[in-house]
């Protein structure tokens, strides 16, 4: 299911948009994570698909470090 957010759940701004940028998840930097972010307050939200991709990337990098 795609997440469709038009208003920030924190500050109710209409400046809530899709963004692709690096994020840090634990000790791993995910270089091209996709998520929703409010331009006014910085609130971030992730769809299930976004989180699945982020967690798969982190899992791969973690396994590579352990090997």
C-alpha positions as a Python dict, from the first residue, in 0.01 Angstrom:
ca = {
    (1, 'X'): (0, 0, 0),
    (2, 'X'): (137, 340, -96),
    (3, 'X'): (149, 609, 169),
    (4, 'X'): (-17, 928, 47),
    (5, 'X'): (26, 1212, 289),
    (6, 'X'): (-67, 1567, 201),
    (7, 'X'): (-56, 1732, 544),
    (8, 'X'): (213, 1694, 810),
    (9, 'X'): (77, 1494, 1105),
    (10, 'X'): (288, 1700, 1349),
    (11, 'X'): (247, 2064, 1247),
    (12, 'X'): (-38, 2032, 990),
    (13, 'X'): (167, 2208, 723),
    (14, 'X'): (83, 2139, 360),
    (15, 'X'): (457, 2128, 282),
    (16, 'X'): (482, 1749, 334),
    (17, 'X'): (652, 1593, 32),
    (18, 'X'): (838, 1288, -97),
    (19, 'X'): (1212, 1311, -67),
    (20, 'X'): (1513, 1096, -152),
    (21, 'X'): (1817, 1163, 65),
    (22, 'X'): (2076, 987, 280),
    (23, 'X'): (1959, 877, 626),
    (24, 'X'): (2131, 699, 913),
    (25, 'X'): (1963, 381, 1034),
    (26, 'X'): (2149, 254, 1338),
    (27, 'X'): (2516, 261, 1237),
    (28, 'X'): (2450, 232, 863),
    (29, 'X'): (2409, 525, 626),
    (30, 'X'): (2146, 454, 362),
    (31, 'X'): (2256, 674, 70),
    (32, 'X'): (1927, 700, -121),
    (33, 'X'): (1638, 648, 119),
    (34, 'X'): (1293, 760, 4),
    (35, 'X'): (1047, 901, 258),
    (36, 'X'): (803, 1182, 330),
    (37, 'X'): (935, 1495, 503),
    (38, 'X'): (781, 1821, 620),
    (39, 'X'): (969, 2127, 495),
    (40, 'X'): (847, 2326, 797),
    (41, 'X'): (910, 2104, 1102),
    (42, 'X'): (1128, 1822, 963),
    (43, 'X'): (886, 1540, 1055),
    (44, 'X'): (958, 1224, 855),
    (45, 'X'): (728, 936, 765),
    (46, 'X'): (805, 608, 589),
    (47, 'X'): (572, 380, 397),
    (48, 'X'): (600, 6, 453),
    (49, 'X'): (769, -23, 114),
    (50, 'X'): (1021, 247, 209),
    (51, 'X'): (1102, 71, 537),
    (52, 'X'): (1135, -267, 365),
    (53, 'X'): (1393, -122, 124),
    (54, 'X'): (1581, 56, 404),
    (55, 'X'): (1590, -252, 628),
    (56, 'X'): (1702, -474, 337),
    (57, 'X'): (1987, -234, 262),
    (58, 'X'): (2089, -221, 629),
    (59, 'X'): (2071, -601, 658),
    (60, 'X'): (2296, -642, 352),
    (61, 'X'): (2553, -393, 483),
    (62, 'X'): (2547, -549, 831),
    (63, 'X'): (2602, -897, 687),
    (64, 'X'): (2892, -771, 475),
    (65, 'X'): (3063, -623, 782),
    (66, 'X'): (3017, -946, 978),
    (67, 'X'): (3176, -1159, 704),
}
